[in-house]
Amino acid sequence: MSFYKHVVFDLDGTLVDSLPDIGGSINTILEREGHPSHPIADYASWVGWGLKRTLELALPSPEFLESLYPALLEEYMRRPYRDSQVYSGVIELLCSLQNLGVTTTIWTAKNESIAQAVVSALLPQFSGTVVGQREGQPAKPSPELVFEAWGADRSAQKPILMVGDTVTDLKSAQAIEAEFAGALWGYRSRKELESAGSQNNFTTPMHLCRQYFGGTQ
C-alpha cells in the first residue's frame, strides 16, 4: 500500500494537454474582433490561472477583457475537448492508483462544469471528484472549494500528494498541506518550478508512479 492515501491532480498541463482547445478558442475570438492571434505554443505560459486570465494575457489591452470574456466562454464551451489529448502514461497512472486503493481529486482553475465535461469525455477511468472554479468563489490556490468537496473530515485524506505543472499548483499543495510533485511533461519548465521551491519533479507520469507508488513501465 502506498504511503499516500490521496492524490490531487491539476488538469490542464498535468492530465490533459488542452492548449489546442484553449488557445484555439481564444484565437477564434481574437480574430473575430480584429485582434492578432497567437501560436498555440505561446499559451503554455499563459494558462494556470483560469480562462479569463489567459484571455487577458493574450489581448493587446486589458480594456477588451470584460466585453470579450462571455464570448470566449461560449466558444470554449462548444469545444472544450475537441483537440485536447490525454498525456501518455496518465491512464496507466490513474489505474495504478485505483488498484492500490488510493483516492483522487482533480482540482483545476478551469470552470467546474467545463472541467467535468473534459474529464468525462477524455478520462472515463477517473473515479474521483472534480473541483473547478465557480463564479464568485475563491480561485485556486485558495483551498475552500476542495475542502468543501472533501467535507468535514479532511484528515481522512492525509497524507496527500498533489501533482501539477505550475507554481499555482505548488501553492495549492501548500494550502492543503500536501507534498508537491512537479509535472515536467506539462506547460512549465524545470527551472521555473525549481526556482519556486519544487524539489520533486518528474519527466513522465510513470516516472512519478514508480517513485511514489512502485509502478512499472
N, CA, C and O of each residue as an XYZ file, in Angstrom:
868
protein
N       0.843     -1.198      0.000
C       0.000      0.000      0.000
C       0.880      1.251      0.000
O       1.886      1.306      0.708
N       0.501      2.249     -0.793
C       1.270      3.485     -0.872
C       1.214      4.254      0.448
O       0.257      4.135      1.213
N       2.252      5.038      0.695
C       2.272      5.938      1.839
C       1.157      6.971      1.714
O       0.558      7.362      2.716
N       0.875      7.418      0.483
C      -0.143      8.451      0.274
C      -1.529      7.835      0.171
O      -1.740      6.863     -0.554
N      -2.464      8.411      0.903
C      -3.843      7.927      0.878
C      -4.657      8.608     -0.211
O      -5.676      8.082     -0.659
N      -4.197      9.789     -0.635
C      -4.984     10.584     -1.579
C      -4.042     11.357     -2.502
O      -3.005     11.856     -2.063
N      -4.407     11.452     -3.782
C      -3.637     12.233     -4.742
C      -4.549     13.277     -5.373
O      -5.638     12.960     -5.851
N      -4.097     14.510     -5.370
C      -4.814     15.611     -6.012
C      -4.077     15.962     -7.299
O      -2.866     16.182     -7.289
N      -4.806     16.010     -8.395
C      -4.218     16.346     -9.692
C      -4.734     17.683    -10.184
O      -5.921     17.983    -10.057
N      -3.842     18.487    -10.747
C      -4.242     19.560    -11.636
C      -4.760     18.902    -12.918
O      -4.533     17.711    -13.131
N      -5.444     19.649    -13.760
C      -5.987     19.076    -15.001
C      -5.176     19.497    -16.225
O      -4.504     18.667    -16.837
N      -5.234     20.784    -16.587
C      -4.550     21.259    -17.794
C      -3.042     21.254    -17.586
O      -2.535     21.846    -16.633
N      -2.331     20.583    -18.484
C      -0.883     20.523    -18.371
C      -0.400     19.458    -17.418
O       0.806     19.324    -17.205
N      -1.315     18.692    -16.833
C      -0.947     17.617    -15.908
C      -1.562     16.290    -16.342
O      -0.857     15.292    -16.491
N      -2.853     16.284    -16.540
C      -3.522     15.095    -17.052
C      -3.826     15.212    -18.543
O      -3.753     14.233    -19.286
N      -4.166     16.415    -18.963
C      -4.614     16.644    -20.339
C      -3.866     17.829    -20.947
O      -3.694     18.864    -20.304
N      -3.425     17.664    -22.195
C      -2.878     18.779    -22.963
C      -4.049     19.474    -23.639
O      -4.528     19.031    -24.683
N      -4.499     20.552    -23.046
C      -5.686     21.259    -23.514
C      -5.361     22.542    -24.270
O      -6.271     23.289    -24.630
N      -4.089     22.809    -24.514
C      -3.720     24.047    -25.212
C      -4.402     24.208    -26.565
O      -4.822     25.315    -26.900
N      -4.529     23.127    -27.364
C      -5.176     23.327    -28.668
C      -6.585     23.887    -28.563
O      -6.994     24.688    -29.404
N      -7.336     23.481    -27.543
C      -8.706     23.983    -27.403
C      -8.760     25.328    -26.697
O      -9.564     26.185    -27.064
N      -7.911     25.526    -25.683
C      -7.879     26.832    -25.015
C      -7.364     27.893    -25.982
O      -8.012     28.918    -26.195
N      -6.196     27.638    -26.563
C      -5.618     28.605    -27.495
C      -6.463     28.778    -28.739
O      -6.612     29.892    -29.243
N      -7.018     27.680    -29.240
C      -7.852     27.771    -30.435
C      -9.100     28.591    -30.203
O      -9.504     29.371    -31.065
N      -9.719     28.419    -29.034
C     -10.924     29.194    -28.713
C     -10.598     30.680    -28.583
O     -11.328     31.531    -29.091
N      -9.497     30.983    -27.899
C      -9.113     32.387    -27.738
C      -8.756     33.000    -29.087
O      -9.147     34.131    -29.373
N      -8.019     32.270    -29.915
C      -7.664     32.796    -31.238
C      -8.903     33.079    -32.083
O      -8.942     34.060    -32.826
N      -9.910     32.224    -31.970
C     -11.154     32.456    -32.707
C     -11.783     33.786    -32.314
O     -12.229     34.549    -33.171
N     -11.816     34.060    -31.005
C     -12.393     35.318    -30.524
C     -11.533     36.512    -30.921
O     -12.056     37.548    -31.334
N     -10.227     36.369    -30.798
C      -9.333     37.465    -31.165
C      -9.481     37.828    -32.633
O      -9.593     39.002    -32.984
N      -9.479     36.818    -33.483
C      -9.590     37.063    -34.923
C     -10.943     37.656    -35.286
O     -11.040     38.515    -36.162
N     -11.984     37.192    -34.607
C     -13.337     37.700    -34.864
C     -13.427     39.183    -34.554
O     -14.162     39.919    -35.212
N     -12.671     39.624    -33.539
C     -12.722     41.023    -33.101
C     -11.616     41.883    -33.716
O     -11.475     43.056    -33.372
N     -10.837     41.302    -34.620
C      -9.799     42.066    -35.295
C      -8.507     42.217    -34.523
O      -7.697     43.085    -34.848
N      -8.289     41.388    -33.500
C      -7.052     41.406    -32.731
C      -6.108     40.321    -33.253
O      -6.560     39.320    -33.809
N      -4.803     40.516    -33.077
C      -3.856     39.482    -33.532
C      -3.999     38.200    -32.712
O      -4.182     38.247    -31.496
N      -3.914     37.063    -33.390
C      -3.935     35.769    -32.705
C      -2.498     35.354    -32.392
O      -1.556     36.075    -32.719
N      -2.332     34.192    -31.758
C      -1.017     33.754    -31.293
C      -0.779     32.288    -31.647
O      -1.735     31.522    -31.767
N       0.483     31.886    -31.816
C       0.779     30.459    -31.949
C       0.285     29.719    -30.703
O       0.392     30.232    -29.590
N      -0.248     28.531    -30.892
C      -0.788     27.770    -29.769
C       0.263     27.583    -28.677
O      -0.066     27.621    -27.492
N       1.526     27.380    -29.065
C       2.583     27.145    -28.073
C       2.747     28.324    -27.122
O       3.177     28.138    -25.984
N       2.415     29.532    -27.565
C       2.556     30.707    -26.700
C       1.638     30.626    -25.478
O       1.937     31.210    -24.437
N       0.536     29.913    -25.603
C      -0.421     29.832    -24.500
C       0.093     29.005    -23.328
O      -0.480     29.045    -22.240
N       1.174     28.254    -23.545
C       1.708     27.417    -22.460
C       2.103     28.241    -21.247
O       1.993     27.769    -20.115
N       2.560     29.460    -21.465
C       2.976     30.302    -20.342
C       1.841     31.177    -19.823
O       2.026     31.929    -18.866
N       0.670     31.085    -20.446
C      -0.453     31.947    -20.072
C      -1.582     31.198    -19.379
O      -2.543     31.819    -18.927
N      -1.484     29.878    -19.288
C      -2.539     29.108    -18.622
C      -2.146     28.838    -17.168
O      -0.988     29.000    -16.784
N      -3.118     28.430    -16.381
C      -2.853     28.064    -14.989
C      -3.598     28.913    -13.982
O      -3.654     28.569    -12.801
N      -4.174     30.026    -14.437
C      -4.911     30.918    -13.532
C      -6.381     31.018    -13.899
O      -7.104     31.840    -13.336
N      -6.827     30.205    -14.822
C      -8.203     30.272    -15.282
C      -8.303     30.916    -16.653
O      -7.406     31.644    -17.078
N      -9.407     30.641    -17.342
C      -9.584     31.071    -18.730
C      -9.589     32.585    -18.882
O      -9.058     33.112    -19.860
N     -10.180     33.284    -17.926
C     -10.271     34.739    -18.038
C      -8.895     35.385    -17.993
O      -8.616     36.316    -18.749
N      -8.040     34.896    -17.113
C      -6.683     35.433    -17.027
C      -5.883     35.104    -18.284
O      -5.074     35.915    -18.735
N      -6.101     33.925    -18.847
C      -5.411     33.564    -20.081
C      -5.819     34.500    -21.210
O      -4.978     34.943    -21.992
N      -7.105     34.797    -21.292
C      -7.570     35.753    -22.299
C      -6.931     37.118    -22.089
O      -6.506     37.757    -23.051
N      -6.862     37.562    -20.858
C      -6.265     38.871    -20.563
C      -4.822     38.939    -21.047
O      -4.396     39.950    -21.605
N      -4.074     37.863    -20.834
C      -2.679     37.841    -21.262
C      -2.536     37.791    -22.786
O      -1.527     38.232    -23.335
N      -3.538     37.258    -23.454
C      -3.492     37.151    -24.916
C      -3.950     38.430    -25.616
O      -3.660     38.622    -26.797
N      -4.659     39.302    -24.907
C      -5.202     40.507    -25.513
C      -4.148     41.605    -25.650
O      -3.218     41.669    -24.845
N      -4.279     42.458    -26.647
C      -3.341     43.584    -26.764
C      -3.533     44.624    -25.671
O      -2.617     45.392    -25.379
N      -4.728     44.656    -25.058
C      -5.003     45.598    -23.975
C      -6.074     44.996    -23.073
O      -7.036     44.408    -23.566
N      -5.920     45.137    -21.743
C      -6.931     44.588    -20.818
C      -8.290     45.267    -20.931
O      -9.268     44.769    -20.375
N      -8.374     46.385    -21.633
C      -9.655     47.091    -21.741
C     -10.712     46.266    -22.488
O     -11.908     46.529    -22.365
N     -10.265     45.271    -23.261
C     -11.204     44.450    -24.021
C     -11.683     43.221    -23.241
O     -12.556     42.489    -23.707
N     -11.118     43.000    -22.071
C     -11.339     41.738    -21.367
C     -12.808     41.491    -21.041
O     -13.347     40.444    -21.398
N     -13.455     42.422    -20.382
C     -14.818     42.187    -19.903
C     -15.806     42.008    -21.046
O     -16.765     41.247    -20.923
N     -15.579     42.699    -22.151
C     -16.514     42.567    -23.266
C     -16.327     41.264    -24.031
O     -17.285     40.754    -24.612
N     -15.110     40.712    -24.046
C     -14.832     39.523    -24.839
C     -14.942     38.218    -24.049
O     -15.122     37.152    -24.638
N     -14.838     38.294    -22.737
C     -14.824     37.051    -21.967
C     -16.106     36.228    -22.134
O     -15.998     35.014    -22.307
N     -17.308     36.807    -22.094
C     -18.507     35.979    -22.289
C     -18.499     35.238    -23.624
O     -18.910     34.080    -23.694
N     -18.030     35.903    -24.685
C     -17.958     35.249    -25.997
C     -16.943     34.120    -25.981
O     -17.158     33.079    -26.602
N     -15.838     34.319    -25.276
C     -14.835     33.256    -25.183
C     -15.393     32.060    -24.428
O     -15.212     30.920    -24.858
N     -16.062     32.298    -23.322
C     -16.620     31.198    -22.543
C     -17.599     30.387    -23.393
O     -17.607     29.157    -23.342
N     -18.417     31.084    -24.167
C     -19.368     30.395    -25.043
C     -18.627     29.582    -26.108
O     -19.004     28.446    -26.392
N     -17.582     30.155    -26.693
C     -16.803     29.449    -27.712
C     -16.114     28.224    -27.127
O     -16.137     27.149    -27.727
N     -15.506     28.381    -25.970
C     -14.776     27.261    -25.369
C     -15.717     26.152    -24.934
O     -15.369     24.975    -25.023
N     -16.899     26.510    -24.467
C     -17.866     25.506    -24.053
C     -18.354     24.676    -25.237
O     -18.841     23.560    -25.052
N     -18.227     25.211    -26.453
C     -18.607     24.440    -27.639
C     -17.568     23.392    -28.010
O     -17.872     22.422    -28.703
N     -16.318     23.597    -27.535
C     -15.237     22.697    -27.960
C     -14.219     22.450    -26.849
O     -13.022     22.589    -27.101
N     -14.631     22.095    -25.645
C     -13.683     22.015    -24.532
C     -12.669     20.894    -24.651
O     -11.635     20.926    -23.984
N     -12.947     19.889    -25.499
C     -12.006     18.770    -25.636
C     -11.894     18.281    -27.072
O     -11.501     17.138    -27.306
N     -12.230     19.123    -28.029
C     -12.213     18.695    -29.435
C     -10.826     18.239    -29.881
O     -10.684     17.200    -30.525
N      -9.809     19.024    -29.535
C      -8.444     18.721    -29.966
C      -7.500     18.416    -28.810
O      -6.298     18.251    -29.019
N      -8.029     18.340    -27.598
C      -7.192     18.052    -26.426
C      -6.821     16.578    -26.387
O      -7.541     15.726    -26.908
N      -5.678     16.289    -25.755
C      -5.183     14.915    -25.680
C      -4.749     14.588    -24.253
O      -4.161     15.420    -23.562
N      -5.046     13.369    -23.828
C      -4.540     12.883    -22.548
C      -3.054     12.583    -22.702
O      -2.643     11.976    -23.691
N      -2.249     13.002    -21.737
C      -0.811     12.739    -21.801
C      -0.522     11.239    -21.703
O      -1.207     10.502    -20.993
N       0.489     10.817    -22.417
C       0.914      9.421    -22.375
C       1.276      9.023    -20.945
O       2.014      9.737    -20.266
N       0.759      7.893    -20.496
C       1.048      7.395    -19.157
C       0.050      7.793    -18.103
O       0.058      7.227    -17.010
N      -0.822      8.760    -18.394
C      -1.781      9.237    -17.400
C      -2.804      8.161    -17.058
O      -3.093      7.936    -15.883
N      -3.348      7.503    -18.056
C      -4.356      6.477    -17.793
C      -3.753      5.339    -16.977
O      -4.393      4.820    -16.063
N      -2.515      4.951    -17.310
C      -1.841      3.900    -16.547
C      -1.630      4.331    -15.095
O      -1.787      3.522    -14.181
N      -1.275      5.594    -14.881
C      -1.095      6.116    -13.530
C      -2.410      6.071    -12.758
O      -2.435      5.624    -11.611
N      -3.496      6.524    -13.365
C      -4.782      6.522    -12.683
C      -5.227      5.100    -12.342
O      -5.768      4.853    -11.264
N      -4.998      4.176    -13.261
C      -5.373      2.785    -12.996
C      -4.526      2.186    -11.874
O      -5.027      1.408    -11.063
N      -3.253      2.546    -11.829
C      -2.382      2.060    -10.755
C      -2.874      2.548     -9.396
O      -2.906      1.784     -8.431
N      -3.256      3.817     -9.324
C      -3.755      4.370     -8.062
C      -5.051      3.685     -7.643
O      -5.244      3.365     -6.470
N      -5.918      3.467     -8.591
C      -7.177      2.796     -8.287
C      -6.929      1.389     -7.753
O      -7.573      0.959     -6.796
N      -5.992      0.673     -8.377
C      -5.677     -0.688     -7.939
C      -5.080     -0.717     -6.539
O      -5.233     -1.696     -5.808
N      -4.390      0.376     -6.170
C      -3.785      0.463     -4.847
C      -4.756      0.975     -3.784
O      -4.429      0.993     -2.598
N      -5.932      1.383     -4.205
C      -6.895      1.923     -3.255
C      -6.632      3.367     -2.878
O      -7.146      3.847     -1.868
N      -5.831      4.074     -3.685
C      -5.541      5.484     -3.430
C      -6.655      6.325     -4.037
O      -6.932      6.196     -5.230
N      -7.299      7.176     -3.257
C      -8.379      8.014     -3.766
C      -7.803      9.265     -4.431
O      -6.648      9.627     -4.207
N      -8.629      9.919     -5.255
C      -8.128     11.013     -6.085
C      -9.122     12.160     -6.188
O     -10.335     11.980     -6.079
N      -8.560     13.351     -6.405
C      -9.345     14.555     -6.710
C      -8.653     15.275     -7.854
O      -7.423     15.312     -7.907
N      -9.415     15.842     -8.760
C      -8.881     16.803     -9.726
C      -9.274     18.192     -9.243
O     -10.447     18.455     -8.978
N      -8.286     19.081     -9.128
C      -8.517     20.458     -8.678
C      -7.936     21.383     -9.738
O      -6.722     21.401     -9.946
N      -8.779     22.142    -10.402
C      -8.371     22.936    -11.539
C      -8.897     24.357    -11.447
O      -9.901     24.621    -10.785
N      -8.205     25.272    -12.121
C      -8.677     26.655    -12.220
C      -9.704     26.808    -13.335
O     -10.270     27.887    -13.513
N      -9.950     25.736    -14.087
C     -10.942     25.757    -15.153
C     -12.352     25.793    -14.568
O     -12.597     25.245    -13.494
N     -13.274     26.438    -15.274
C     -14.685     26.410    -14.904
C     -15.110     24.984    -14.594
O     -14.820     24.072    -15.369
N     -15.796     24.776    -13.467
C     -16.048     23.427    -12.983
C     -16.879     22.586    -13.956
O     -16.582     21.410    -14.164
N     -17.900     23.170    -14.541
C     -18.736     22.391    -15.456
C     -17.959     21.989    -16.702
O     -18.145     20.886    -17.217
N     -17.090     22.871    -17.192
C     -16.259     22.527    -18.347
C     -15.261     21.443    -17.957
O     -15.044     20.492    -18.708
N     -14.658     21.587    -16.789
C     -13.695     20.582    -16.327
C     -14.353     19.210    -16.220
O     -13.768     18.205    -16.624
N     -15.546     19.168    -15.684
C     -16.243     17.886    -15.555
C     -16.540     17.275    -16.916
O     -16.470     16.057    -17.081
N     -16.873     18.122    -17.901
C     -17.119     17.624    -19.257
C     -15.852     17.057    -19.871
O     -15.892     16.015    -20.524
N     -14.722     17.735    -19.668
C     -13.443     17.270    -20.203
C     -13.066     15.926    -19.584
O     -12.678     14.996    -20.292
N     -13.182     15.829    -18.269
C     -12.811     14.589    -17.586
C     -13.725     13.451    -18.008
O     -13.255     12.337    -18.242
N     -15.013     13.710    -18.109
C     -15.956     12.668    -18.509
C     -15.647     12.142    -19.904
O     -15.759     10.943    -20.159
N     -15.257     13.041    -20.807
C     -15.002     12.643    -22.194
C     -13.641     11.990    -22.387
O     -13.523     11.010    -23.122
N     -12.615     12.522    -21.736
C     -11.250     12.081    -22.018
C     -10.680     11.128    -20.977
O      -9.756     10.370    -21.271
N     -11.225     11.161    -19.758
C     -10.682     10.332    -18.680
C     -11.805      9.557    -17.986
O     -12.025      9.737    -16.788
N     -12.506      8.710    -18.711
C     -13.587      7.950    -18.086
C     -13.099      7.018    -16.986
O     -13.894      6.536    -16.179
N     -11.780      6.760    -16.950
C     -11.207      5.907    -15.897
C     -11.164      6.628    -14.552
O     -11.032      5.985    -13.510
N     -11.274      7.958    -14.567
C     -11.157      8.725    -13.329
C     -12.419      8.560    -12.495
O     -13.527      8.798    -12.974
N     -12.243      8.153    -11.248
C     -13.393      7.868    -10.393
C     -13.523      8.820     -9.212
O     -14.377      8.622     -8.348
N     -12.684      9.851     -9.169
C     -12.717     10.763     -8.035
C     -13.588     11.979     -8.267
O     -14.449     11.984     -9.146
N     -13.357     13.006     -7.474
C     -14.123     14.248     -7.525
C     -13.395     15.271     -8.383
O     -12.169     15.365     -8.335
N     -14.149     16.040     -9.171
C     -13.588     17.127     -9.976
C     -14.007     18.450     -9.357
O     -15.196     18.755     -9.267
N     -13.023     19.231     -8.932
C     -13.275     20.539     -8.322
C     -12.710     21.609     -9.242
O     -11.510     21.631     -9.516
N     -13.576     22.494     -9.717
C     -13.146     23.572    -10.600
C     -13.571     24.921    -10.071
O     -14.065     25.043     -8.950
N     -13.368     25.936    -10.901
C     -13.715     27.287    -10.495
C     -15.216     27.524    -10.637
O     -15.838     27.091    -11.606
N     -15.782     28.218     -9.655
C     -17.190     28.595     -9.692
C     -17.293     30.109     -9.589
O     -16.513     30.748     -8.883
N     -18.256     30.673    -10.295
C     -18.425     32.120    -10.317
C     -18.612     32.658     -8.901
O     -19.455     32.175     -8.145
N     -17.810     33.666     -8.556
C     -17.940     34.314     -7.262
C     -17.277     33.594     -6.111
O     -17.363     34.044     -4.968
N     -16.602     32.460     -6.396
C     -15.946     31.685     -5.349
C     -14.429     31.927     -5.394
O     -13.900     32.303     -6.439
N     -13.730     31.718     -4.277
C     -12.283     31.948     -4.254
C     -11.565     31.055     -5.267
O     -11.875     29.871     -5.399
N     -10.616     31.636     -5.967
C      -9.891     30.914     -7.011
C      -8.733     30.117     -6.420
O      -8.196     30.474     -5.371
N      -8.362     29.067     -7.080
C      -7.156     28.311     -6.772
C      -5.979     29.289     -6.753
O      -5.864     30.092     -7.679
N      -5.107     29.264     -5.752
C      -4.847     28.203     -4.784
C      -5.605     28.278     -3.455
O      -5.262     27.552     -2.522
N      -6.617     29.130     -3.345
C      -7.437     29.098     -2.137
C      -8.065     27.713     -2.010
O      -8.628     27.215     -2.984
N      -7.985     27.074     -0.838
C      -8.428     25.684     -0.715
C      -9.905     25.506     -0.397
O     -10.343     24.377     -0.178
N     -10.679     26.567     -0.363
C     -12.046     26.473      0.148
C     -12.903     25.469     -0.614
O     -13.629     24.687     -0.001
N     -12.828     25.481     -1.943
C     -13.694     24.594     -2.719
C     -13.284     23.132     -2.596
O     -14.134     22.243     -2.550
N     -11.983     22.890     -2.543
C     -11.548     21.496     -2.410
C     -11.858     20.971     -1.013
O     -12.216     19.803     -0.863
N     -11.727     21.808      0.007
C     -12.112     21.398      1.357
C     -13.619     21.127      1.431
O     -14.060     20.196      2.104
N     -14.391     21.946      0.737
C     -15.843     21.723      0.699
C     -16.160     20.366      0.072
O     -17.041     19.645      0.540
N     -15.431     20.030     -0.990
C     -15.663     18.746     -1.665
C     -15.328     17.571     -0.761
O     -15.979     16.528     -0.828
N     -14.329     17.732      0.074
C     -13.913     16.645      0.966
C     -14.804     16.520      2.189
O     -14.837     15.466      2.823
N     -15.517     17.563      2.525
C     -16.397     17.504      3.678
C     -15.677     17.797      4.975
O     -14.545     18.281      4.970
N     -16.323     17.507      6.075
C     -15.812     17.892      7.393
C     -14.547     17.145      7.784
O     -13.681     17.717      8.447
N     -14.418     15.895      7.396
C     -13.291     15.082      7.853
C     -12.135     15.148      6.857
O     -11.853     14.178      6.153
N     -11.475     16.299      6.808
C     -10.349     16.459      5.873
C      -9.183     15.538      6.227
O      -8.427     15.126      5.347
N      -9.038     15.222      7.477
C      -7.902     14.408      7.906
C      -7.944     13.019      7.278
O      -6.923     12.334      7.222
N      -9.117     12.598      6.805
C      -9.235     11.278      6.181
C      -8.455     11.212      4.869
O      -8.138     10.124      4.388
N      -8.145     12.380      4.286
C      -7.421     12.393      3.021
C      -5.900     12.276      3.223
O      -5.187     11.931      2.280
N      -5.410     12.548      4.392
C      -3.968     12.655      4.618
C      -3.323     11.294      4.824
O      -3.960     10.379      5.346
N      -2.054     11.151      4.416
C      -1.205     12.127      3.738
C      -1.549     12.260      2.255
O      -2.001     11.311      1.614
N      -1.321     13.467      1.731
C      -1.760     13.824      0.383
C      -0.557     14.168     -0.492
O       0.389     14.816     -0.044
N      -0.609     13.728     -1.729
C       0.329     14.144     -2.766
C      -0.443     14.972     -3.773
O      -1.532     14.578     -4.191
N       0.107     16.129     -4.178
C      -0.510     16.915     -5.245
C       0.414     16.964     -6.427
O       1.609     17.225     -6.286
N      -0.146     16.709     -7.615
C       0.618     16.677     -8.860
C       0.152     17.816     -9.745
O      -1.037     17.928    -10.043
N       1.090     18.670    -10.169
C       0.733     19.791    -11.036
C       1.942     20.314    -11.774
O       3.072     19.899    -11.517
N       1.696     21.235    -12.699
C       2.785     21.702    -13.566
C       3.112     23.177    -13.408
O       3.977     23.689    -14.118
N       2.435     23.885    -12.485
C       2.660     25.321    -12.363
C       2.955     25.717    -10.916
O       2.765     24.938     -9.982
N       3.418     26.942    -10.767
C       3.666     27.488     -9.433
C       2.352     27.617     -8.665
O       2.328     27.459     -7.445
N       1.262     27.903     -9.375
C      -0.053     27.926     -8.729
C      -0.367     26.580     -8.096
O      -0.930     26.525     -7.002
N      -0.009     25.497     -8.775
C      -0.239     24.167     -8.214
C       0.620     23.925     -6.979
O       0.172     23.300     -6.019
N       1.852     24.420     -7.007
C       2.721     24.306     -5.841
C       2.104     25.043     -4.647
O       2.090     24.521     -3.532
N       1.603     26.235     -4.880
C       0.951     26.999     -3.816
C      -0.325     26.303     -3.341
O      -0.668     26.347     -2.160
N      -1.020     25.661     -4.279
C      -2.225     24.917     -3.919
C      -1.884     23.752     -3.004
O      -2.598     23.483     -2.038
N      -0.786     23.058     -3.313
C      -0.339     21.954     -2.470
C      -0.040     22.446     -1.059
O      -0.405     21.794     -0.080
N       0.610     23.572     -0.958
C       0.922     24.132      0.348
C      -0.355     24.487      1.105
O      -0.420     24.338      2.325
N      -1.365     24.953      0.383
C      -2.619     25.364      1.016
C      -3.372     24.190      1.620
O      -4.104     24.358      2.596
N      -3.200     22.999      1.047
C      -3.911     21.823      1.578
C      -2.959     20.892      2.334
O      -3.317     19.761      2.663
N      -1.744     21.379      2.605
C      -0.744     20.621      3.372
C      -0.409     19.292      2.693
O      -0.375     18.238      3.327
N      -0.167     19.375      1.395
C       0.201     18.196      0.605
C       1.639     18.314      0.130
O       2.159     19.419     -0.027
N       2.279     17.180     -0.096
C       3.567     17.179     -0.786
C       3.291     17.465     -2.255
O       2.258     17.067     -2.792
N       4.224     18.157     -2.898
C       4.035     18.534     -4.299
C       4.972     17.743     -5.204
O       6.154     17.574     -4.904
N       4.422     17.263     -6.314
C       5.209     16.613     -7.351
C       5.014     17.390     -8.642
O       3.889     17.544     -9.117
N       6.116     17.879     -9.210
C       6.051     18.692    -10.413
C       5.939     17.852    -11.677
O       6.688     16.894    -11.868
N       4.994     18.223    -12.537
C       4.770     17.515    -13.802
C       5.536     18.227    -14.910
O       5.024     19.164    -15.523
N       6.755     17.783    -15.163
C       7.594     18.435    -16.164
C       7.124     18.162    -17.586
O       7.586     18.808    -18.526
N       6.213     17.214    -17.751
C       5.649     16.969    -19.084
C       4.609     18.026    -19.446
O       4.097     18.027    -20.565
N       4.289     18.927    -18.511
C       3.263     19.938    -18.731
C       3.796     21.218    -19.336
O       4.659     21.184    -20.213
N       3.280     22.363    -18.865
C       3.497     23.635    -19.538
C       4.618     24.495    -18.969
O       4.963     25.521    -19.556
N       5.187     24.100    -17.846
C       6.232     24.922    -17.247
C       7.554     24.162    -17.212
O       7.588     22.933    -17.259
N       8.628     24.918    -17.128
C       9.967     24.329    -17.180
C      10.427     23.871    -15.795
O       9.900     24.299    -14.768
N      11.415     22.998    -15.804
C      12.044     22.587    -14.545
C      12.586     23.802    -13.796
O      12.442     23.907    -12.578
N      13.212     24.720    -14.535
C      13.807     25.901    -13.907
C      12.753     26.720    -13.163
O      12.994     27.171    -12.043
N      11.582     26.914    -13.781
C      10.536     27.707    -13.137
C      10.035     27.029    -11.870
O       9.853     27.687    -10.846
N       9.812     25.725    -11.931
C       9.317     25.010    -10.758
C      10.363     24.964     -9.649
O      10.045     25.182     -8.480
N      11.604     24.683    -10.016
C      12.650     24.621     -9.005
C      12.893     25.992     -8.368
O      13.156     26.081     -7.169
N      12.806     27.052     -9.163
C      13.002     28.402     -8.622
C      11.927     28.754     -7.601
O      12.157     29.543     -6.685
N      10.743     28.153     -7.773
C       9.645     28.404     -6.843
C       9.702     27.498     -5.619
O       8.917     27.661     -4.685
N      10.633     26.543     -5.623
C      10.797     25.676     -4.456
C      10.361     24.244     -4.642
O      10.352     23.476     -3.679
N       9.996     23.858     -5.867
C       9.583     22.478     -6.109
C      10.812     21.580     -6.180
O      11.660     21.759     -7.055
N      10.916     20.620     -5.273
C      12.102     19.778     -5.179
C      11.931     18.421     -5.857
O      12.924     17.781     -6.204
N      10.705     17.978     -6.049
C      10.447     16.662     -6.636
C       9.696     16.834     -7.942
O       8.488     17.069     -7.948
N      10.417     16.716     -9.048
C       9.854     16.966    -10.367
C      10.106     15.758    -11.269
O      11.158     15.123    -11.195
N       9.121     15.448    -12.126
C       9.154     14.190    -12.860
C       8.916     14.424    -14.345
O       8.149     15.302    -14.741
N       9.592     13.618    -15.156
C       9.540     13.815    -16.601
C       8.336     13.158    -17.255
O       7.900     13.599    -18.319
N       7.786     12.112    -16.644
C       6.614     11.425    -17.195
C       5.697     10.983    -16.053
O       6.146     10.872    -14.912
N       4.435     10.732    -16.344
C       3.537     10.214    -15.303
C       4.017      8.896    -14.704
O       3.873      8.687    -13.499
N       4.582      8.007    -15.511
C       5.019      6.728    -14.988
C       6.328      6.843    -14.216
O       6.616      6.002    -13.365
N       7.125      7.875    -14.502
C       8.302      8.182    -13.678
C       7.828      8.512    -12.258
O       8.390      8.036    -11.271
N       6.785      9.333    -12.182
C       6.198      9.673    -10.881
C       5.615      8.434    -10.213
O       5.781      8.236     -9.009
N       4.937      7.606    -10.990
C       4.302      6.408    -10.435
C       5.339      5.466     -9.831
O       5.130      4.922     -8.747
N       6.442      5.275    -10.522
C       7.496      4.398     -9.998
C       8.061      4.945     -8.698
O       8.339      4.188     -7.767
N       8.232      6.268     -8.635
C       8.841      6.876     -7.457
C       7.951      6.745     -6.219
O       8.427      6.405     -5.136
N       6.674      7.015     -6.388
C       5.779      7.093     -5.230
C       4.946      5.844     -4.992
O       4.558      5.559     -3.859
N       4.670      5.097     -6.060
C       3.708      4.007     -5.927
C       4.224      2.665     -6.431
O       3.487      1.679     -6.460
N       5.489      2.633     -6.827
C       6.081      1.373     -7.250
C       5.590      0.864     -8.584
O       5.713     -0.326     -8.872
N       5.031      1.746     -9.411
C       4.528      1.320    -10.705
C       5.638      0.939    -11.649
O       6.788      1.341    -11.470
N       5.301      0.180    -12.633
C       6.269     -0.230    -13.632
C       5.912      0.380    -14.969
O       4.791      0.847    -15.170
N       6.882      0.374    -15.895
C       6.780      0.863    -17.258
C       7.831      1.913    -17.516
O       7.908      2.452    -18.620
